[in-house]
């Protein structure tokens, strides 16, 4: 199962995310669910730098990618958040279709986490 953890600040902004595991939906190299999630996450990490000049520090190794999201000033933070929310939206859409293979845990301060 792929597990996506999202940690937000008190304003609901994404400050950290991690994606770990494998979907085990199909054989290695043929798993379209794994490929879809990998594509969304890579885009979520790379788009802020390519489009806004904001590099998200990311750790990537087999079965894991995670990033801390810096707090930026004003409009730039809003734009990075929009890109990341788009990534999470895409992942949630897949999670609704494949709940046995993909889980999203979204944590807000003092509110625990919500599963999708």
Secondary structure, 3 states (H helix, E strand, C coil): CEEEEEEECCCCCEEEEEEECCCCCCCCCCCHHHHHHHHHHHHHHHHHHHHHCCCCEEEEECCEEEEECCCCCHHHHHHHHHHHHHHHHHHHHHHHHCCCCEEEEEEECCCEEEEC
